[in-house]
Amino acid sequence: MNKTIRLLVITQAVDQEDSALGFFCEWLEAFAADARVESVEVLCLRNGKWDSMPSNVSIKILPSGILARIIYFYLFILPRRFDAIFVHMTPIWAVLGGLLWRLTGQRLLLWYTHGTKTKALSTAVWFADKVCTATPEAFPIKTPKMIAMGHGIGSGFANVSRISHDNGDLRFISVGRISERKAVKQTVAFFGKIKEICSVARFTWIGEPLTGLDIQYFGKVREEITRLNLKDSFEFRGSVLYRDMPKIYSESDCLIHLSETGSLDKVVIESMAAGCSVFSTNSATKEALPDAYWNDSLGVDAANEAVRRARHGVSVESRIVVNQGFSLSALIERIINVAFFT
């Protein structure tokens, strides 16, 4: 197949060491590897560290300062023509470039997976040819342009080997920002019940507070840990590089996921792909990963179920199913199909 597609990608950061956006380096590699793609030009706000990038990927950094960024942006897009523009989680650039791209017949795809609706997002949807999101619940605007694409995870989660520990501990984990929305306090209380029936249980939270409200909430979480006498078995590790997450999942026994976002959380998929079992009360998990779902109150029965899952782990067959069903290459193929064939 001849390589004919010239793609412009606009994103926040290209940086393997970004705990939140490190995964996007793999997205760029997958775009570039598609047999139909000739070139991938990238505009980003920050270009950090990445080990390698295909030769058909070119990365340019928008300067600091709002006015300088806008001027650079227009000087970049005005003389260039692309077959498609893929704007990832930054709808303002779809707003600023949308009219030009529409008038010149350049297809605009917006990727947005978040519950927050803004004026910029609403305007970006108007300009976009298609809006891509992970699940219908993850996009806050009803529009016929929206297409739920699912999640895509890199091969690192499928290829990692399970790491056993000789001390017999059961290692529970949660991953996400420390905020009330992520149900951290409820997770602590639930782990307290697990600890009552399993003295060797240990817990690690990966993530940190980001706002002032988060920090205040974090203080209440720590008070709850002290009240339940869990300080010796509950660890907050802070942010972790995305590329290190497969190893962290591989040395954990069970992901506890109590966040009720209403949409399927990628950490649930990554956990199972790496062989770490999952206990999730999120209703969106039920249809996609029924083996990871628990539809009951967080009482003694639920705690016993979490311990059971931690001890039994994830079968090889389940890991294969998850990795095949949520592969990054398949997601990128779907995105390119939407860009040119719908």
C-alpha positions in Angstrom: 0.0 0.0 0.0 1.3 3.4 -1.0 1.9 5.9 1.9 -0.1 8.9 1.1 -1.5 10.4 4.3 0.1 13.5 5.7 -1.1 14.0 9.3 -0.8 16.9 11.6 -1.1 16.1 15.4 -1.6 18.8 18.0 -1.1 17.8 21.6 0.0 19.0 25.0 3.3 17.2 25.5 5.6 14.7 23.8 7.4 13.4 26.9 7.9 9.8 28.0 8.6 11.0 31.6 5.2 12.8 31.9 3.2 10.8 34.3 -0.1 11.8 32.7 0.8 12.1 29.0 3.8 9.8 28.6 1.6 7.3 26.7 1.2 9.7 23.8 4.7 9.0 22.5 3.5 5.5 21.7 0.5 7.0 19.9 2.8 8.9 17.6 4.9 5.8 16.9 1.7 3.9 16.1 0.5 6.7 13.7 3.8 6.7 12.0 3.9 2.9 11.7 0.5 2.7 9.9 1.1 1.6 6.3 -1.1 4.4 5.0 0.8 7.3 6.7 3.5 9.1 4.9 4.4 11.7 7.5 3.3 12.9 11.0 4.0 16.5 11.9 3.5 17.3 15.6 2.8 20.6 17.3 3.1 20.5 21.1 3.4 22.8 24.1 6.3 20.8 25.6 8.8 18.4 24.1 10.5 16.4 26.8 12.3 13.1 26.7 11.6 10.2 24.4 13.9 7.3 23.5 13.3 7.1 19.8 10.8 8.4 17.2 10.3 7.1 13.6 12.0 9.1 10.8 8.6 10.2 9.4 7.7 12.0 12.6 8.6 15.7 13.0 8.1 17.5 16.3 7.8 21.3 16.7 7.3 23.2 20.0 5.0 26.1 20.3 6.7 29.0 22.0 5.8 30.3 25.5 3.4 33.2 25.8 -0.1 33.3 24.4 0.5 35.8 21.6 3.7 34.2 20.5 2.0 30.8 20.4 -0.9 32.0 18.3 1.4 33.8 15.8 3.6 30.7 15.5 0.6 28.5 15.1 -0.8 30.5 12.2 2.6 30.9 10.5 2.9 27.1 10.7 -0.6 26.0 9.4 -1.2 28.7 6.8 1.2 27.5 4.1 0.8 23.8 4.8 -1.8 21.3 3.7 -2.6 18.1 5.5 -4.9 15.2 4.8 -6.1 15.3 8.4 -5.5 17.2 11.6 -5.8 15.2 14.9 -6.2 17.5 17.9 -5.7 15.6 21.2 -7.3 17.0 24.3 -6.6 20.7 23.4 -9.8 22.0 21.8 -8.6 25.6 21.7 -6.4 24.7 18.7 -9.3 23.2 16.9 -11.1 26.5 17.4 -8.2 28.6 16.2 -7.5 26.5 13.1 -11.0 25.1 12.4 -12.2 27.8 10.0 -9.1 27.6 7.8 -9.1 23.8 7.8 -12.8 23.7 6.9 -12.4 26.2 4.1 -9.4 24.3 2.6 -11.0 20.9 2.9 -8.6 19.5 5.6 -10.4 17.0 7.8 -10.3 17.8 11.5 -10.6 15.1 14.2 -10.9 16.1 17.8 -10.0 13.6 20.6 -11.5 14.5 24.0 -12.0 12.2 26.9 -13.0 14.2 30.0 -16.3 15.2 31.8 -15.7 18.9 31.6 -17.6 21.0 29.1 -16.1 24.3 28.1 -17.0 27.0 25.5 -13.8 26.1 23.6 -14.9 22.5 23.5 -18.4 23.4 22.2 -16.9 25.6 19.4 -14.3 22.9 18.6 -17.1 20.4 18.1 -18.8 22.7 15.6 -15.6 22.9 13.5 -14.6 19.2 13.8 -15.6 16.7 11.1 -15.6 14.0 13.8 -15.1 13.9 17.5 -13.3 10.8 18.9 -13.5 9.7 22.6 -12.9 6.5 24.5 -16.4 5.8 25.7 -19.8 7.7 25.2 -19.8 8.6 28.9 -16.4 10.3 28.6 -17.6 13.1 26.3 -19.8 15.8 27.8 -21.6 17.0 24.7 -24.3 15.1 22.7 -23.5 15.3 19.0 -23.9 13.0 16.0 -20.2 13.7 15.2 -19.1 11.7 18.3 -17.6 8.3 17.8 -16.6 6.1 20.8 -13.3 4.6 19.8 -12.4 2.6 23.0 -9.0 2.6 24.7 -5.7 1.5 23.3 -2.8 0.3 25.4 0.8 -0.3 24.4 2.6 -3.7 24.2 4.5 -3.0 27.4 1.5 -4.2 29.5 1.1 -7.4 27.5 4.8 -8.3 27.5 5.6 -7.6 31.2 6.2 -10.7 33.4 4.6 -11.1 36.7 6.9 -10.4 39.7 6.4 -12.6 42.8 7.3 -11.8 46.4 8.6 -14.3 48.9 7.2 -12.5 52.0 3.6 -13.6 51.2 2.2 -10.1 51.2 -0.9 -9.3 49.1 -0.3 -6.1 47.3 -3.2 -3.9 46.5 -3.0 -0.7 44.4 -4.9 2.2 43.1 -3.9 4.6 40.3 -5.1 8.2 39.8 -5.1 11.7 41.0 -5.7 12.2 44.7 -9.1 14.0 44.6 -12.6 13.5 45.9 -13.7 12.4 42.4 -11.3 9.4 42.6 -12.9 8.2 45.9 -9.6 8.0 47.8 -11.2 8.2 51.2 -13.6 5.4 50.4 -10.7 3.3 49.1 -8.9 3.8 52.4 -12.0 2.7 54.3 -12.5 -0.3 52.1 -8.8 -1.3 52.5 -9.4 -1.1 56.3 -12.0 -3.9 55.9 -9.6 -5.9 53.7 -6.9 -5.5 56.4 -9.2 -6.9 59.0 -9.5 -10.2 57.2 -6.0 -10.3 55.6 -3.2 -9.2 57.9 -0.6 -9.4 55.1 -2.4 -6.9 52.8 -0.4 -3.9 51.7 -1.7 -0.9 49.7 0.0 1.6 47.4 -1.6 4.6 45.8 0.0 5.9 42.6 -0.8 9.6 42.0 -0.8 13.0 43.8 -3.1 15.9 44.5 -3.0 18.7 41.8 -5.1 21.5 43.2 -5.6 23.3 46.5 -8.9 21.4 47.0 -7.1 18.2 46.3 -4.5 19.0 48.9 -7.2 19.8 51.5 -8.9 16.5 50.6 -5.5 14.6 50.9 -5.3 15.9 54.5 -8.6 14.3 55.3 -7.5 11.1 53.7 -4.4 10.9 55.9 -6.6 11.5 58.9 -8.7 8.5 57.9 -5.6 6.4 57.5 -4.4 7.3 61.0 -7.9 6.7 62.5 -8.0 3.2 61.0 -4.4 2.5 62.1 -3.3 1.8 58.5 -0.1 4.0 58.4 2.2 1.0 58.4 0.5 -0.7 55.5 -0.7 2.2 53.3 1.8 4.0 51.0 1.4 7.1 48.8 4.1 6.8 46.1 3.2 10.0 44.2 3.4 10.3 40.4 5.2 7.6 38.4 6.5 7.6 34.9 4.1 6.1 32.5 6.7 3.7 31.1 7.2 2.3 34.6 3.6 1.4 35.1 3.7 -2.1 33.5 6.3 -3.1 36.1 4.3 -1.6 38.9 1.1 -3.5 37.9 3.2 -6.7 37.4 4.3 -6.6 41.0 0.8 -5.8 42.4 -1.9 -8.4 43.0 -5.2 -6.4 42.7 -6.2 -3.0 41.6 -8.9 -1.4 43.7 -11.0 1.0 41.5 -13.9 2.7 43.2 -14.0 5.9 41.1 -17.5 6.4 39.7 -16.6 8.4 36.6 -19.3 6.8 34.5 -16.8 5.8 31.8 -14.4 2.9 31.5 -11.1 3.9 33.1 -7.9 3.0 31.2 -6.1 2.0 34.4 -8.5 -1.0 34.7 -7.5 -2.2 31.3 -3.8 -1.7 31.9 -4.0 -3.5 35.1 -5.6 -6.6 33.7 -3.3 -6.5 30.6 -0.3 -6.7 32.9 -1.8 -9.6 34.9 -3.0 -7.6 38.0 -6.5 -8.5 38.9 -9.2 -5.8 39.3 -11.9 -5.0 41.8 -14.0 -2.2 40.4 -17.4 -0.8 41.4 -17.5 1.5 38.3 -20.6 0.6 36.4 -18.9 1.3 33.1 -16.5 -1.6 33.8 -19.4 -4.1 33.8 -20.0 -4.4 30.0 -16.4 -4.2 28.9 -14.7 -6.3 31.6 -17.3 -8.2 33.6 -14.6 -10.2 35.4 -13.4 -7.0 36.9 -16.7 -5.7 38.2 -18.4 -6.0 41.6 -22.0 -4.9 42.0 -22.5 -4.8 45.7 -21.9 -2.6 48.8 -18.3 -2.4 50.1 -18.9 -4.7 53.1 -17.3 -7.8 54.3 -18.3 -9.9 51.3 -16.7 -7.3 49.0 -13.5 -7.3 51.0 -13.4 -11.1 50.9 -13.9 -11.0 47.1 -11.0 -8.5 46.7 -8.7 -10.8 48.7 -9.8 -13.7 46.6 -9.0 -11.9 43.3 -5.7 -10.8 44.7 -4.7 -14.4 45.5 -6.0 -15.9 42.2 -4.7 -13.2 39.8 -5.6 -12.9 36.1 -5.6 -16.0 33.8 -3.3 -16.0 30.8 -6.4 -16.3 28.6 -7.9 -13.1 30.1 -4.7 -11.2 29.6 -4.7 -12.2 26.0 -8.3 -11.2 25.5 -7.7 -7.8 27.1 -4.5 -7.1 25.2 -6.1 -8.0 21.8 -9.3 -6.2 22.5 -7.6 -2.9 23.6 -4.4 -2.9 21.5 -3.0 0.5 20.6 -2.4 -0.4 17.0 -6.1 -1.3 16.6 -7.1 2.0 18.1 -4.9 4.0 15.8 -6.2 2.1 12.8 -9.8 3.0 13.9 -8.8 6.7 14.2 -7.3 6.7 10.7 -10.3 5.0 9.3 -12.6 7.6 10.8 -10.4 10.4 9.4 -10.6 9.2 5.8 -13.4 6.7 5.4 -16.4 8.0 7.3 
